[in-house]
């Protein structure tokens, strides 16, 4: 096994830093958005839109039936091939297929 040079070690460090920044970008963005809403006196969760996305269907209104290891790659391949959807989709019962809830005006 050969020795690792300083430039290779620095490259691994920069790569790890970029990977961490990429993976944490959505959480950092959500934190900044919530703090901006708070400083403007808006609701932290909905931004005064009074609409909250459904937690079960993630705001889509439909739930795909799939297994534990389903990443949606098969659907993308079938769409690319022009065969359409191969799996069944069911309507979300939690939000009645609307994808979101109307937030009450009470504080």
C-alpha positions in Angstrom: 0.0 0.0 0.0 1.4 3.4 -1.0 1.4 6.4 1.2 -1.1 9.2 0.9 0.3 12.5 -0.1 -0.7 15.8 1.4 -2.5 17.0 -1.7 -4.5 13.7 -1.8 -5.4 14.2 1.9 -6.5 17.7 1.2 -8.6 16.5 -1.8 -10.4 14.0 0.4 -11.0 16.7 3.0 -12.5 19.1 0.4 -14.6 16.3 -1.0 -16.0 15.4 2.4 -16.7 19.0 3.1 -18.6 19.4 -0.2 -20.6 16.2 0.4 -21.6 17.4 3.9 -22.6 20.8 2.6 -24.7 19.2 -0.1 -26.5 16.9 2.3 -27.2 19.6 4.9 -28.2 22.4 2.5 -32.0 21.7 2.8 -31.9 21.8 6.6 -29.9 25.0 6.6 -32.3 26.5 4.1 -35.3 25.5 6.2 -33.7 27.0 9.3 -33.0 30.3 7.5 -36.5 30.5 6.1 -38.1 29.9 9.5 -35.9 32.6 11.1 -36.8 35.1 8.4 -40.5 34.3 8.8 -40.2 34.8 12.6 -38.5 38.1 12.2 -41.2 39.3 9.8 -43.9 38.2 12.3 -45.2 35.4 10.0 -46.2 31.9 10.9 -43.0 29.7 11.0 -44.7 26.7 9.5 -46.8 28.0 6.7 -45.5 31.5 6.1 -49.1 33.0 6.5 -50.3 31.0 3.5 -52.7 29.1 5.8 -52.0 25.9 3.9 -50.0 23.0 5.4 -48.7 20.1 3.2 -50.1 16.6 4.1 -47.5 14.6 6.0 -48.7 11.3 4.5 -48.6 12.0 0.8 -46.0 14.9 1.0 -48.4 17.3 -0.7 -49.0 15.2 -3.8 -52.4 13.9 -3.0 -51.5 10.4 -4.1 -49.6 7.6 -2.4 -47.6 5.1 -4.5 -47.7 1.5 -3.5 -44.1 0.3 -3.3 -41.7 -1.8 -1.2 -39.1 -0.8 1.4 -36.4 -0.3 -1.2 -38.3 1.8 -3.6 -36.5 4.8 -4.9 -38.7 5.6 -7.9 -36.0 4.6 -10.5 -38.2 2.0 -12.1 -41.0 4.6 -12.7 -38.5 7.0 -14.3 -37.2 4.2 -16.6 -40.8 3.2 -17.6 -41.7 6.9 -18.2 -38.6 7.3 -20.3 -39.5 4.2 -22.3 -43.0 5.6 -22.9 -44.9 2.8 -21.1 -46.4 5.0 -18.4 -46.9 4.1 -14.8 -46.5 0.5 -13.9 -47.4 0.8 -10.2 -50.8 1.7 -8.8 -51.3 4.9 -7.0 -54.0 5.3 -4.4 -55.7 8.5 -3.2 -54.6 9.9 0.1 -57.3 9.5 2.8 -55.7 11.9 5.3 -56.0 15.0 3.1 -58.8 13.7 0.8 -56.4 13.9 -2.2 -55.9 17.6 -1.9 -52.3 17.4 -0.8 -52.7 20.0 1.9 -54.8 21.2 4.8 -56.4 24.5 5.3 -54.9 25.9 8.5 -57.3 27.4 11.0 -57.0 31.2 11.6 -56.7 30.7 15.3 -53.3 31.6 16.8 
